[in-house]
């Protein structure tokens, strides 16, 4: 009897354990889908934007010349420090003056002698004229006196030219700065004989304030500018260039901090490159920019009163170009191909492919997969936010 009870108890426990195991197995196979990932979405910013051509170019000096010795002689002085900023007319080099001062004195003496001869010739001519009136001389004597006077006048002109030439040569012994600028290191030393077989290069001077920036505009861009101006009822003229602003920025600078204006445009396209060379002029009073630097150039070409902008870090790229992720029907993510324009700080202009009512995924982009559902939080397009997430984003009510 007791054996049967033990046997029944074991059978009951076995059946109970199997039932519990079956229940646990059924509960473990039930799939619970994860919640959709949380993302933040914002509508594009709509605001007026000035449209620009963004180009590249190089700076160039306003003036740059070689300083040369134009007369022969020994260098007696170097009157500046290498790399020094000088004003126009500053003496840079001194060449021995003794020979040229003597030549000037000799020319002046010759002029004085000719002037004295001219006085005597004039007196003789006047005397012959008076005698001719008294009929006590001949016409031949009058003509001879007139010829002598003419020779004396010509000799004075020649002597005066020699004085002028000697004065110029004496002036060349003082080598002066032709304009305000920075002088390079000297290429000759004191005591060097210069100007023996021709002009001798002594140094160079470069004017960096103001400063030029040269850049090239493509044929397509030139036609777009002309078309835009035609729509506004204007015709492109060289005289209008100073009224067109231009901005440049160096490689280490943010944006375009240097403001200037267009100064010159080539009258014809370069057939080999299909570009038009343009020059802009910029103040450089602090001499922060040097000639020859690579610069980013921006020139305004139009205006859009209702431009759409999104944060630049929300834009992705694929084989088709640029795209953004937007919130579709039933909170399903969609991918929209867009055409982008210029950058405005942390924002970028979207030229086409996006509607003002679209909700662009701005944060949580890595979790937003096209075709998948998300849990969106609608915020404002915060230019200072980061696509990875921003806890300070301002939420909006739907």
TORDREN-646628 format. One record per residue: residue in one letter; x, y, z of N, C-alpha, C in turn. Coordinates in pm, whole numbers, padded with zeros to 5 digits, always signed. Example, Ala and Ser with C-alpha at 12.3 -4.5 7.8 and 13.67 -1.06 7.14 Angstrom:
2
a+01319-00569+00780+01230-00450+00780+01320-00330+00780;s+01285-00225+00708+01367-00106+00714+01290+00003+00787;
***
This chain:
398
x+00083-00120+00000+00000+00000+00000+00087+00126+00000;x+00185+00125+00091+00276+00240+00098+00354+00251-00030;x+00388+00146-00094+00463+00150-00219+00381+00213-00329;x+00254+00183-00330+00170+00244-00433+00160+00394-00413;x+00154+00438-00282+00147+00581-00255+00273+00652-00303;x+00387+00593-00276+00512+00652-00324+00518+00656-00475;x+00470+00552-00538+00471+00547-00684+00380+00655-00743;x+00262+00671-00681+00169+00774-00729+00223+00914-00709;x+00292+00935-00594+00350+01065-00566+00457+01101-00670;x+00540+00999-00703+00643+01026-00802+00584+01059-00938;x+00475+00989-00975+00410+01017-01102+00351+01157-01104;x+00294+01200-00991+00235+01335-00983+00343+01443-00997;x+00452+01423-00927+00560+01521-00933+00619+01530-01073;x+00630+01415-01140+00684+01414-01275+00595+01490-01371;x+00463+01464-01361+00368+01534-01448+00367+01684-01420;x+00375+01721-01292+00375+01864-01257+00499+01934-01312;x+00615+01867-01302+00739+01926-01354+00733+01944-01504;x+00676+01843-01575+00663+01855-01720+00572+01971-01757;x+00465+01989-01680+00373+02100-01709+00443+02235-01689;x+00521+02244-01582+00591+02370-01555+00696+02398-01664;x+00768+02293-01705+00869+02310-01809+00806+02353-01940;x+00692+02294-01972+00621+02330-02096+00575+02475-02090;x+00529+02520-01974+00484+02659-01960+00599+02756-01975;x+00715+02723-01918+00831+02811-01930+00879+02818-02074;x+00877+02704-02144+00922+02701-02282+00832+02785-02371;x+00698+02776-02345+00605+02855-02425+00623+03003-02401;x+00648+03043-02276+00668+03185-02244+00798+03237-02304;x+00905+03161-02308+01034+03205-02361+01033+03223-02510;x+00951+03165-02588+00947+03176-02734+00863+03293-02782;x+00801+03366-02692+00718+03479-02732+00807+03599-02766;x+00800+03659-02894+00885+03771-02938+00818+03903-02904;x+00893+03987-02834+00846+04121-02799+00930+04222-02878;x+00873+04291-02978+00953+04385-03060+01004+04501-02976;x+01129+04551-03007+01183+04666-02932+01108+04793-02971;x+01107+04892-02884+01041+05019-02918+01117+05090-03029;x+01047+05171-03110+01116+05244-03217+01217+05342-03158;x+01329+05363-03226+01432+05454-03173+01382+05598-03167;x+01428+05668-03066+01389+05809-03049+01480+05898-03134;x+01419+05986-03207+01493+06083-03287+01431+06221-03267;x+01505+06322-03308+01452+06458-03306+01445+06510-03449;x+01335+06576-03479+01313+06626-03613+01279+06774-03605;x+01313+06847-03712+01287+06991-03717+01259+07031-03861;x+01177+07133-03877+01147+07184-04010+01257+07281-04055;x+01280+07292-04188+01386+07382-04237+01361+07526-04195;x+01471+07599-04179+01463+07743-04152+01439+07813-04285;x+01344+07908-04284+01314+07984-04405+01345+08130-04377;x+01442+08185-04452+01486+08321-04427+01550+08379-04553;x+01561+08514-04561+01629+08575-04677+01778+08543-04676;x+01830+08516-04792+01972+08480-04805+02029+08549-04929;x+02146+08609-04913+02220+08662-05028+02298+08547-05092;x+02282+08531-05222+02346+08422-05293+02485+08466-05340;x+02581+08376-05327+02719+08408-05360+02778+08304-05456;x+02878+08347-05529+02971+08257-05595+03088+08238-05499;x+03119+08114-05467+03233+08085-05381+03346+08030-05466;x+03457+08104-05468+03568+08074-05558+03698+08068-05478;x+03807+08043-05547+03939+08045-05486+04030+08136-05567;x+04127+08195-05499+04218+08285-05569+04347+08302-05492;x+04423+08403-05531+04551+08433-05466+04567+08583-05452;x+04630+08623-05343+04657+08764-05321+04779+08807-05402;x+04785+08936-05432+04896+08993-05509+04919+09136-05461;x+05043+09184-05466+05071+09321-05419+05015+09425-05513;x+04985+09541-05458+04939+09653-05541+05052+09699-05634;x+05173+09706-05581+05292+09739-05659+05408+09653-05609;x+05493+09612-05701+05613+09536-05666+05717+09561-05774;x+05830+09621-05738+05933+09654-05836+06070+09621-05779;x+06166+09605-05871+06306+09590-05833+06369+09729-05823;x+06447+09750-05719+06520+09875-05702+06657+09857-05764;x+06692+09941-05862+06814+09923-05938+06899+10050-05936;x+07030+10028-05945+07124+10140-05959+07129+10181-06106;x+07101+10308-06134+07093+10355-06272+07218+10430-06315;x+07312+10449-06223+07440+10511-06258+07552+10425-06199;x+07671+10442-06256+07786+10365-06211+07850+10432-06091;x+07892+10349-05995+07959+10403-05877+07964+10301-05766;x+08031+10338-05658+08043+10251-05541+07931+10281-05441;x+07874+10176-05381+07773+10194-05277+07839+10255-05155;x+07793+10371-05113+07849+10439-04996+07766+10422-04871;x+07635+10396-04888+07551+10380-04769+07429+10294-04801;x+07384+10220-04699+07256+10148-04705+07172+10206-04592;x+07066+10277-04626+06996+10363-04530+06864+10305-04481;x+06851+10175-04479+06729+10113-04426+06766+09978-04367;x+06671+09921-04292+06688+09787-04238+06609+09689-04323;x+06667+09573-04347+06600+09473-04430+06461+09441-04376;x+06361+09440-04467+06224+09412-04427+06152+09530-04365;x+06209+09648-04377+06154+09768-04313+06041+09827-04398;x+05938+09877-04331+05832+09952-04397+05879+10095-04416;x+05876+10144-04540+05925+10279-04569+05817+10358-04641;x+05831+10489-04636+05742+10580-04707+05803+10617-04842;x+05717+10663-04931+05764+10709-05062+05865+10822-05044;x+05978+10814-05117+06082+10916-05109+06190+10888-05006;x+06174+10780-04925+06277+10745-04828+06405+10701-04899;x+06521+10751-04854+06648+10713-04915+06683+10571-04872;x+06716+10486-04969+06748+10347-04942+06896+10317-04960;x+06955+10368-05068+07097+10346-05096+07161+10479-05137;x+07289+10492-05105+07365+10607-05149+07483+10562-05234;x+07494+10618-05355+07606+10589-05446+07696+10712-05448;x+07828+10690-05459+07923+10801-05453+07881+10914-05547;x+07886+11039-05494+07834+11155-05564+07943+11241-05627;x+08069+11225-05588+08173+11320-05627+08181+11339-05778;x+08187+11230-05852+08201+11239-05997+08083+11313-06060;x+07963+11279-06013+07843+11337-06073+07822+11482-06029;x+07870+11515-05909+07864+11655-05866+07960+11738-05950;x+08078+11682-05982+08174+11754-06067+08120+11771-06208;x+08054+11671-06260+07995+11682-06394+07887+11789-06396;x+07810+11799-06289+07707+11903-06282+07771+12042-06276;x+07876+12056-06195+07944+12186-06186+08004+12225-06322;x+08061+12129-06391+08119+12155-06523+08011+12199-06622;x+07894+12132-06618+07785+12167-06709+07733+12308-06678;x+07727+12343-06549+07681+12477-06513+07780+12584-06561;x+07909+12552-06550+08010+12648-06596+08001+12667-06746;x+07981+12559-06818+07967+12569-06963+07844+12651-06998;x+07735+12635-06922+07615+12713-06948+07641+12861-06925;x+07713+12894-06819+07744+13034-06790+07829+13095-06902;x+07925+13017-06954+08009+13065-07064+07926+13091-07188;x+07835+13003-07219+07751+13020-07337+07657+13138-07320;x+07609+13158-07197+07522+13274-07173+07598+13404-07195;x+07726+13406-07154+07808+13526-07177+07831+13549-07326;x+07857+13442-07399+07875+13455-07544+07747+13503-07610;x+07634+13457-07558+07507+13497-07616+07481+13646-07595;x+07526+13699-07480+07509+13843-07454+07591+13924-07555;x+07718+13881-07578+07803+13952-07675+07746+13943-07816;x+07694+13824-07853+07637+13808-07987+07513+13894-08003;x+07434+13907-07898+07312+13989-07905+07350+14137-07921;x+07452+14182-07848+07495+14322-07860+07547+14352-08000;x+07626+14262-08057+07679+14283-08191+07569+14287-08294;x+07470+14203-08278+07358+14200-08373+07280+14331-08365;x+07253+14378-08242+07180+14504-08227+07260+14622-08288;x+07395+14619-08269+07478+14726-08325+07475+14726-08477;x+07478+14606-08538+07473+14597-08684+07338+14644-08737;x+07232+14619-08663+07101+14668-08705+07097+14820-08706;x+07154+14884-08604+07156+15031-08598+07241+15089-08712;x+07355+15025-08739+07439+15072-08848+07369+15055-08983;x+07292+14950-08994+07218+14926-09118+07117+15037-09141;x+07057+15083-09032+06960+15191-09045+07030+15322-09087;x+07157+15337-09044+07232+15457-09080+07303+15440-09215;x+07286+15324-09275+07343+15291-09406+07496+15302-09408;x+07555+15255-09293+07702+15256-09286+07757+15114-09274;x+07672+15012-09293+07716+14872-09293+07643+14800-09403;x+07684+14676-09423+07624+14597-09530+07527+14494-09474;x+07443+14442-09561+07348+14338-09521+07421+14211-09483;x+07536+14190-09547+07614+14070-09515+07659+14073-09370;x+07703+14188-09321+07748+14201-09182+07632+14176-09085;x+07513+14226-09122+07394+14203-09036+07360+14054-09030;x+07361+13991-09145+07330+13847-09150+07431+13766-09071;x+07559+13804-09079+07662+13731-09004+07641+13745-08853;x+07606+13866-08809+07580+13888-08666+07458+13808-08620;x+07358+13801-08709+07236+13722-08675+07271+13574-08661;x+07354+13522-08749+07393+13381-08741+07471+13352-08614;x+07559+13443-08578+07637+13426-08454+07545+13422-08333;x+07443+13510-08332+07347+13512-08221+07268+13382-08215;x+07226+13332-08329+07150+13206-08331+07235+13090-08279;x+07364+13090-08318+07453+12985-08268+07468+12994-08116;x+07475+13115-08065+07487+13135-07920+07361+13086-07847;x+07244+13115-07905+07118+13067-07845+07111+12914-07843;x+07154+12854-07954+07154+12707-07961+07253+12648-07862;x+07368+12711-07848+07468+12663-07753+07415+12669-07610;x+07336+12772-07582+07276+12782-07447+07179+12666-07423;x+07097+12635-07524+07004+12523-07509+07079+12392-07485;x+07188+12372-07558+07267+12250-07541+07330+12245-07402;x+07383+12360-07356+07445+12366-07224+07342+12343-07115;x+07220+12396-07133+07114+12376-07036+07073+12229-07029;x+07070+12162-07144+07038+12019-07146+07144+11939-07072;x+07271+11978-07089+07379+11909-07017+07366+11929-06866;x+07324+12049-06826+07301+12073-06682+07188+11983-06631;x+07080+11976-06709+06967+11893-06667+07008+11746-06657;x+07082+11697-06755+07126+11558-06754+07218+11530-06636;x+07310+11622-06609+07400+11604-06495+07324+11607-06363;x+07220+11691-06356+07136+11697-06236+07063+11564-06214;x+07010+11506-06324+06941+11378-06315+07036+11268-06268;x+07154+11263-06328+07251+11160-06289+07295+11176-06143;x+07310+11299-06099+07343+11322-05958+07229+11274-05868;x+07106+11297-05913+06991+11250-05834+06985+11099-05824;x+07034+11028-05930+07034+10882-05926+07130+10826-05822;x+07221+10907-05771+07312+10857-05668+07240+10838-05535;x+07122+10895-05520+07036+10872-05403+06919+10786-05448;x+06922+10660-05411+06818+10565-05453+06703+10576-05354;x+06586+10623-05400+06471+10650-05314+06360+10548-05335;x+06277+10532-05233+06161+10443-05243+06059+10505-05337;x+06012+10431-05439+05916+10489-05534+05774+10497-05481;x+05744+10422-05373+05611+10425-05313+05621+10366-05173;x+05515+10379-05095+05511+10318-04962+05514+10167-04976;x+05597+10101-04896+05603+09956-04905+05709+09897-04814;x+05725+09766-04828+05825+09691-04750+05943+09660-04842;x+06065+09690-04796+06185+09667-04876+06248+09535-04834;x+06287+09456-04932+06348+09327-04904+06493+09345-04857;x+06560+09235-04833+06700+09242-04791+06786+09295-04906;x+06895+09364-04870+06980+09424-04971+07064+09316-05039;x+07084+09333-05169+07158+09235-05249+07302+09277-05273;x+07340+09396-05232+07479+09445-05245+07523+09500-05110;x+07652+09508-05092+07708+09561-04967+07776+09695-04994;x+07806+09766-04886+07878+09893-04898+08015+09867-04961;x+08050+09950-05059+08176+09933-05130+08164+09857-05259;x+08044+09803-05289+08024+09729-05414+08013+09826-05531;x+08081+09795-05639+08071+09876-05761+07947+09831-05838;x+07857+09924-05866+07732+09890-05933+07718+09971-06060;x+07628+09925-06147+07596+09999-06268+07706+09999-06372;x+07793+09900-06371+07907+09900-06463+07861+09873-06605;x+07789+09763-06626+07746+09726-06761+07595+09745-06782;x+07531+09810-06687+07386+09830-06695+07328+09842-06555;x+07198+09856-06543+07136+09866-06410+07167+09744-06323;x+07198+09768-06196+07227+09662-06099+07114+09655-05998;x+07058+09535-05978+06949+09518-05882+07005+09528-05741;x+06947+09618-05662+06992+09640-05525+06901+09572-05423;x+06770+09574-05446+06671+09514-05357+06537+09519-05430;x+06431+09483-05361+06295+09494-05415+06206+09562-05311;x+06101+09624-05358+06004+09687-05268+05865+09642-05308;x+05783+09610-05207+05649+09555-05230+05549+09638-05151;x+05443+09680-05218+05335+09754-05152+05222+09658-05122;x+05190+09640-04994+05090+09542-04952+04962+09604-04897;x+04952+09734-04899+04829+09801-04854+04796+09914-04950;x+04685+09900-05023+04592+09787-05025+04649+09666-05099;x+04570+09558-05104+04616+09432-05161+04516+09383-05264;x+04567+09323-05371+04482+09264-05474+04453+09117-05441;x+04341+09068-05491+04311+08925-05493+04263+08890-05633;x+04334+08799-05698+04298+08755-05833+04226+08621-05824;x+04121+08605-05904+04050+08478-05912+03987+08466-06050;x+03947+08344-06085+03890+08317-06217+03744+08278-06205;x+03662+08331-06292+03519+08300-06299+03494+08218-06425;x+03420+08109-06411+03397+08023-06527+03301+08089-06626;x+03300+08035-06746+03213+08089-06851+03067+08081-06810;x+03027+07968-06747+02889+07952-06701+02853+08058-06598;x+02943+08084-06505+02917+08184-06402+02907+08324-06462;x+02990+08353-06562+02982+08483-06628+02846+08502-06694;x+02798+08398-06762+02667+08407-06827+02555+08421-06725;x+02569+08352-06611+02467+08364-06506+02462+08506-06451;x+02580+08567-06432+02585+08705-06382+02518+08800-06481;x+02549+08784-06609+02489+08871-06710+02337+08851-06715;x+02293+08726-06702+02149+08698-06705+02080+08761-06585;x+02142+08748-06467+02084+08806-06347+02074+08958-06358;x+02180+09021-06408+02178+09166-06424+02077+09209-06529;x+02060+09128-06634+01961+09161-06736+01820+09158-06678;x+01792+09061-06591+01660+09054-06528+01635+09176-06440;x+01741+09232-06384+01727+09350-06300+01731+09479-06381;x+01744+09466-06514+01746+09583-06600+01879+09653-06606;x+01987+09580-06573+02121+09640-06574+02207+09574-06681;x+02309+09646-06723+02407+09594-06817+02544+09600-06752;x+02619+09490-06766+02750+09484-06703+02845+09584-06768;x+02908+09669-06685+03006+09766-06733+03126+09767-06638;x+03243+09793-06694+03364+09797-06613+03354+09903-06504;x+03286+10014-06533+03276+10122-06436+03191+10084-06315;x+03112+09975-06326+03027+09933-06215+03102+09844-06116;x+03223+09801-06148+03294+09705-06064+03316+09753-05921;x+03357+09880-05897+03379+09921-05758+03255+09913-05670;x+03136+09908-05730+03014+09900-05650+02977+09756-05614;x+03051+09658-05667+03023+09517-05638+03115+09471-05526;x+03060+09433-05410+03146+09391-05298+03208+09254-05322;x+03317+09230-05253+03385+09101-05255+03440+09073-05116;x+03445+08946-05080+03495+08906-04949+03593+08792-04966;x+03696+08791-04881+03793+08682-04886+03822+08634-04744;x+03869+08510-04736+03911+08451-04610+04034+08364-04632;x+04125+08367-04536+04245+08285-04544+04213+08142-04501;x+04307+08051-04523+04284+07910-04492+04261+07888-04343;x+04322+07969-04259+04310+07950-04114+04198+08033-04053;x+04120+08103-04135+04015+08190-04084+03878+08130-04109;x+03785+08163-04022+03646+08121-04038+03572+08226-04119;x+03495+08181-04217+03415+08273-04295+03500+08359-04386;x+03450+08482-04409+03514+08576-04501+03528+08711-04431;x+03628+08726-04345+03637+08847-04263+03688+08971-04335;x+03750+08956-04451+03810+09071-04520+03715+09121-04629;x+03678+09248-04620+03580+09306-04711+03650+09400-04810;x+03609+09391-04936+03663+09478-05039+03564+09495-05152;x+03613+09524-05271+03525+09540-05386+03600+09500-05512;x+03525+09469-05617+03586+09433-05743+03657+09554-05802;x+03766+09527-05871+03848+09636-05923+03872+09624-06073;x+03871+09501-06124+03903+09479-06266+03848+09345-06309;x+03804+09340-06434+03762+09215-06498+03819+09213-06639;x+03877+09102-06677+03937+09092-06809+03829+09113-06916;x+03862+09181-07024+03761+09207-07128+03727+09085-07212;x+03800+08974-07196+03769+08855-07276+03802+08729-07197;x+03733+08620-07234+03758+08491-07172+03888+08432-07225;x+03952+08355-07138+04069+08279-07180+04020+08152-07249;x+04044+08142-07380+03991+08029-07456+04048+07896-07410;x+04170+07896-07357+04233+07770-07315+04175+07715-07185;x+04125+07804-07099+04070+07760-06970+03920+07783-06959;x+03863+07865-07048+03721+07896-07040+03685+07978-06918;x+03777+08060-06870+03754+08141-06751+03783+08287-06779;x+03731+08371-06692+03752+08515-06698+03826+08557-06572;x+03938+08626-06588+04013+08670-06470+03952+08796-06412;x+03935+08796-06281+03875+08909-06209+03969+08946-06094;x+03971+09074-06061+04056+09123-05953+03974+09205-05855;x+04000+09186-05728+03934+09263-05622+04039+09334-05539;x+03998+09443-05475+04089+09528-05398+04045+09527-05251;x+04143+09509-05160+04113+09499-05017+04210+09584-04937;x+04156+09649-04832+04242+09720-04738+04324+09619-04658;x+04447+09655-04629+04536+09565-04554+04624+09648-04461;x+04558+09738-04387+04632+09833-04304+04709+09763-04193;x+04657+09650-04142+04729+09578-04038+04830+09479-04095;x+04837+09471-04228+04932+09383-04297+04917+09237-04253;x+04791+09199-04225+04765+09060-04187+04776+08966-04305;x+04755+09018-04425+04764+08935-04546+04891+08966-04622;x+04948+08863-04679+05071+08876-04757+05042+08843-04903;x+05117+08900-04994+05100+08863-05136+05132+08715-05158;x+05056+08653-05247+05079+08514-05281+05002+08413-05200;x+04920+08458-05104+04844+08365-05021+04725+08308-05098;x+04692+08182-05068+04569+08122-05119+04451+08175-05037;x+04345+08217-05104+04229+08272-05034+04101+08214-05090;x+04000+08210-05005+03864+08177-05047+03793+08309-05079;x+03726+08313-05191+03664+08437-05239+03512+08417-05246;x+03439+08520-05206+03293+08516-05215+03243+08646-05276;x+03161+08633-05382+03107+08750-05452+02955+08733-05462;x+02876+08833-05420+02730+08821-05428+02681+08824-05571;x+02583+08738-05602+02529+08731-05738+02376+08738-05740;x+02312+08743-05623+02166+08746-05623+02113+08743-05480;x+01979+08731-05469+01914+08731-05338+01791+08642-05344;x+01773+08561-05239+01656+08474-05226+01584+08511-05098;x+01461+08563-05111+01387+08609-04994+01335+08494-04909;x+01315+08376-04967+01258+08263-04893+01343+08138-04914;x+01466+08146-04876+01556+08031-04890+01532+07932-04777;x+01543+07803-04808+01531+07697-04708+01671+07656-04665;x+01691+07644-04534+01822+07606-04480+01805+07496-04376;x+01898+07403-04375+01904+07299-04272+02045+07295-04217;x+02059+07233-04102+02193+07221-04046+02281+07139-04138;x+02402+07184-04156+02492+07118-04250+02524+06976-04206;x+02525+06951-04074+02560+06817-04026+02445+06717-04037;x+02328+06761-04086+02217+06667-04108+02215+06615-04252;x+02303+06666-04335+02305+06630-04477+02405+06516-04499;x+02358+06411-04565+02445+06300-04601+02470+06298-04750;x+02560+06212-04793+02592+06199-04935+02590+06053-04976;x+02549+06029-05099+02554+05896-05158+02591+05911-05305;x+02574+05803-05381+02614+05807-05521+02530+05904-05603;x+02411+05936-05556+02322+06027-05627+02344+06174-05589;x+02421+06195-05484+02447+06332-05440+02417+06349-05292;x+02356+06460-05257+02325+06490-05117+02182+06449-05085;x+02160+06417-04956+02025+06377-04913+02006+06413-04767;x+01878+06416-04726+01843+06431-04585+01739+06325-04552;x+01727+06288-04426+01626+06195-04378+01510+06276-04323;x+01388+06243-04367+01270+06317-04325+01168+06221-04266;x+01079+06278-04189+00973+06199-04126+00857+06185-04223;x+00823+06057-04258+00714+06032-04351+00586+05993-04280;x+00498+05928-04356+00369+05886-04302+00389+05780-04194;x+00308+05790-04087+00313+05696-03974+00451+05692-03910;x+00521+05805-03912+00652+05818-03849+00756+05724-03908;x+00744+05696-04036+00841+05612-04106+00943+05704-04174;x+01070+05671-04159+01176+05754-04212+01185+05739-04364;x+01201+05854-04433+01220+05855-04577+01348+05931-04611;x+01407+05896-04723+01528+05963-04770+01495+06050-04890;x+01535+06180-04882+01508+06273-04990+01639+06325-05048;x+01652+06310-05179+01767+06366-05248+01747+06517-05264;x+01849+06593-05233+01839+06739-05239+01958+06796-05316;x+01941+06920-05359+02050+06994-05420+02088+07105-05324;x+02213+07104-05281+02257+07199-05179+02321+07323-05243;x+02320+07430-05165+02383+07554-05207+02492+07595-05111;x+02506+07723-05092+02614+07777-05009+02588+07753-04862;x+02692+07764-04785+02682+07747-04641+02663+07882-04574;x+02575+07887-04475+02550+08007-04396+02577+07973-04250;x+02703+07983-04209+02740+07942-04073+02722+07791-04060;x+02648+07745-03956+02624+07601-03940+02512+07550-04030;x+02443+07639-04099+02334+07601-04188+02381+07598-04332;x+02305+07525-04416+02334+07521-04559+02205+07538-04636;x+02214+07614-04744+02097+07639-04828+02063+07513-04907;x+01932+07480-04911+01882+07370-04992+01812+07431-05112;x+01869+07411-05230+01814+07474-05349+01690+07401-05401;x+01684+07271-05387+01569+07194-05436+01565+07060-05366;x+01445+06996-05372+01428+06862-05316+01367+06859-05179;x+01346+06974-05115+01294+06979-04979+01181+07079-04972;x+01076+07045-04895+00961+07133-04876+00969+07200-04739;x+00911+07321-04727+00915+07389-04597+00846+07310-04487;x+00746+07225-04523+00671+07149-04423+00740+07019-04383;x+00849+06981-04448+00918+06856-04414+00981+06865-04276;x+00977+06749-04207+01044+06737-04078+01173+06658-04098;x+01283+06727-04085+01414+06669-04112+01470+06610-03984;x+01524+06489-03994+01589+06426-03878+01718+06501-03850;x+01725+06560-03731+01842+06639-03694+01929+06571-03591;x+01870+06482-03511+01945+06412-03406+01898+06268-03399;x+01993+06179-03376+01963+06037-03381+01964+05983-03523;x+02044+06045-03610+02045+06007-03751+02092+05864-03769;x+02184+05818-03685+02236+05683-03700+02129+05577-03673;x+02032+05611-03591+01924+05515-03561+01808+05526-03660;x+01808+05636-03741+01699+05658-03835+01734+05590-03967;x+01675+05473-03991+01701+05397-04113+01581+05415-04206;x+01606+05453-04333+01493+05470-04426+01406+05344-04431;x+01274+05365-04417+01179+05255-04418+01144+05204-04280;x+01215+05249-04177+01187+05206-04040+01109+05312-03966;x+01038+05269-03863+00957+05360-03783+01040+05415-03668;x+01015+05539-03633+01088+05605-03525+00990+05673-03431;x+01041+05711-03316+00963+05789-03220+01015+05932-03224;x+00948+06019-03300+01003+06153-03321+00970+06250-03208;x+01061+06339-03183+01040+06453-03094+01064+06577-03179;x+00963+06659-03194+00972+06775-03283+01032+06894-03209;x+01137+06949-03269+01209+07061-03210+01227+07169-03316;x+01289+07279-03276+01324+07383-03372+01461+07353-03431;x+01484+07401-03554+01613+07382-03619+01716+07468-03547;x+01786+07408-03453+01881+07481-03370+02018+07478-03437;x+02067+07591-03486+02195+07591-03559+02312+07545-03474;x+02303+07561-03340+02415+07525-03255+02410+07382-03207;x+02304+07308-03245+02292+07170-03199+02385+07080-03276;x+02395+06955-03229+02478+06854-03294+02389+06740-03338;x+02419+06685-03454+02335+06579-03509+02331+06457-03419;x+02434+06436-03335+02437+06319-03248+02341+06336-03131;x+02302+06458-03098+02210+06479-02988+02235+06611-02919;x+02128+06671-02869+02139+06800-02800+02032+06806-02694;x+02074+06795-02569+01979+06794-02458+01914+06929-02435;x+01971+07034-02496+01917+07167-02474+01824+07210-02588;x+01790+07119-02678+01703+07155-02789+01566+07196-02737;x+01509+07295-02800+01379+07348-02758+01268+07271-02829;x+01177+07209-02752+01067+07131-02809+00954+07224-02848;x+00877+07178-02945+00763+07255-02991+00638+07169-02982;x+00526+07234-02971+00399+07163-02965+00347+07144-03105;x+00287+07031-03126+00234+07002-03260+00095+07060-03275;
***
